């Protein structure tokens, strides 16, 4: 009984230590298990498309606070299943030959609510797209499954306001914003560091 209590105390202490440390964990996203979709309204119909995650990692504190890392979307992979529309999107709006990557650079993780193994969070950072850097807030639901995290969320890109071409004309009205939805799976690796910044050695 004493051993079980001691073991539980050690686990609780380790969890508390992780939650207290800034940059206490690394989340490595799995591109093959990440789905990114987008939607754009127009007078004719709503356009649906998909994009591919190239790579992604986030350094974060489970309790919230400062964050870091880089999430990269392959801009050339955006596809709406219409070759003419896709050519216009890549050549006239995204200019993906000049700007082949869309990057999200996290700076802060806000934890709004925790319920069991899930949490409502907001990832704050910079979205780098079409040669510009723009502040962005990405609300998401995070679910823990062992060492894996499932992250589901949505955000809006006001592409016209951010300097990209408006494809509306006298026959067609196109929304100036794109809605983006994602479902991502990532592996979490805890990071323990001593006061000098080096990785702590396990107790013997």
Secondary structure, 3 states (H helix, E strand, C coil): CHHHHHHHHHHHHHHHHHHHCCCCEEEEECHHHCEEEEEECECCCCEEEEEEEEEEEEEECCCCEECEEEEEEEEEEEECCCHHHHHHHHHHHHCCCCCCEEEEEEEEEEEEEEECCEEEEEEEEEEEECCEEEEEEEEEEEEEECCEEEEEEEEEECCCCCCCCCCCCCCCCECCCEEEEEEEEEEEEECCECCCCCECCCCC
